[in-house]
Structures are given as C-alpha cells and as structure tokens.
Amino acid sequence: MYAVDTATGSVRWSHAGGTYTFSSPAVADGVVYAGISSTNDLLALDAATGALRWSVRLSPNPYAVYSSPTVAGGVVYIGADYTMFALDAATGAILWTASTTNYIYTAPAVADGRVFVTAFKTLYAFDAATGAQLWTAPFSGIWFSDPVVAGGLVYVGSSDLSKLAAFDAATGALRWSTAMAGGIAAAVAVAEGVVYANTRVGVQAVDAATGAIRWTALTGKAGYVAPAVANGVAFVGTSDGALQAFDTATGAALWSAATGGFIYSSPAVASSTVYATTEAGSLQAYRLG
C-alpha cells in the first residue's frame, strides 16, 4: 500500500500488508481501509502516516477477499467468500455478518439505510444497521459489476450477457434492462441523470430513468474498470493501457493517452488532474485544461 503526493508523485509512506490485492482502498475521516487478498485481512491505516490502526482477518480460506470496502456512518462494509461484513470503523469490531449463496467479488454500495451487493447472479439488499436481508433480485448474467445507487435505483451490469439493469432500491423490483454493446465487468458511473458504462468493446451512455441509450463510442478496446466523470468528461481505462476521455454529452473522443500497461483500477479525478494506475505498478498523473 502506497500513499503518493498528488503534486509531485513522491511516495509519502508505504505499508507492507501482504503480497497482492484485488481490492481498492477506501478513505474516510483520516483513515485508509484496505482489503488484502493474499492474507484476507481488512486493514485500517492512518492516512497521514500509514501506521496500522487495526487489522481483522475475514476468512481462513484462500483468495477470499476480492471485494473493496465501503465506509458509511462509522461502519466499514466488505464482502469475503460468501459473507457480508459490517465492522466498526474505529475499532474493527465485527458488528454483523450476513450470508449469500454465491461468492462476493464486488464492493457494496450503501444508501438510505441499506447495503447492496452482488454475488454472482443475485443482487442483495441488507439492513445497514442489523444485517437483516431485505430482498434479493436474481438476474440472468454474471455480475462482476459493483452496484451503484442513485435516485432510488440500483444499477448493475452483467459481464457475459452484455446487459445493464436498474432495480428499485426499496423493493428490488426490476425497473429496466438494456442490451449493451459489450459485457460490463466494473461499476458504472451515474451523473446528471446518465449512466456511463465501460464495456468490453467501448463506452456507452444510458438514460438513468429509462435505460434508453444516449450514445455509443465503439473503440474496440476492452474496459474492466469503472469510468470517472467530471466537468463534462468521462474518463476510462482499457486493457491495452489506454486512458481515454469522452465528451459526456455526445460521446465524442477527446483524447487518449498510452500508459504502457493494463489499467486495472478506475481512474480518479481531483484538482484538474486525472490519475491512473497500471499492472506494471505505475501511477500516472495527467493535467487537464
């Protein structure tokens, strides 16, 4: 785990918490929370120094932690194996667990007192305070897409059947399902009534309320990470190392940069800069404007 100065790229601190991870960290209230796939630990690190606050082993089984943590209301939510965990963000104490019928690869979403997570072919909703199961919504296709909640709907994509679906967050009822140009293996981004999806053949924009496709940019490049949307631009990373920018209104390609490696994690935008990491361990910053 590394903390890097955004202005210079210099390493502020590092923490050796394991040999590899498929989980992305979350930062809240001066603490970094990270799931470590090689050890199945959830770590809490001081964001300023990297000092370990606490560590909890979530499973004795190998390769249990693919899910990324989500922090809300002083609680850390994360999946491991077939189990959803809620832990006290300050102490790491386990507050509740809930079982699913399939493996959890995705990061949970938290909204309006509910926790949403996908497990293979089912979307689950749990009570955020107690872990009680509120509803399940089965859907055809395999879901490696993290659920995203906006405007009372939960959006998820299927990786094998090339579909994007929206479910009612309160009841789990299917609101709409749209056939996409390619499979979706990452979370979508929702901004100003539009859902942006990075698919295996390009980028698409869909009306968040109806599922109608607004535009399609077929690039022939496979994307396995969520888009980042800021200032009228959708940024995506691809498996061949391209960092691409698209106009959110029209889908027109604005620019593309070769990073030199498979982009495994979603780009991040802050202070007129877009950041991308590659499989080669490179963190790159691109100034905008």
Buried (B, 14 or more C-beta within 10 A) or exposed (E): BEBBEEEEEEEBBEBEBBEEBBBBBBEBEEBBBBBBBBBBBBBBBBBEEBEEBBBBEBBEEEEBBBBBBBBBEEBBBBBBBBBBBBBBBBEBEEBBEBEBEBBBBBBBBBBEEBBBBBBBBBBBBBBBBEBEBBBEBEBEBBBBBBBBBBEEBBBBBBBBBBBBBBBBBBEBEBBBBBEBBBBBBBBBBBBEEBBBBBBBBBBBBBBBBEBEBBBBBEBEBBBBBBBBBBEEBBBBBBBEBBBBBBBBEEBEBEEBBEBEBBBBBBBBBEEEBBBBBBBEEEBBBBEBE
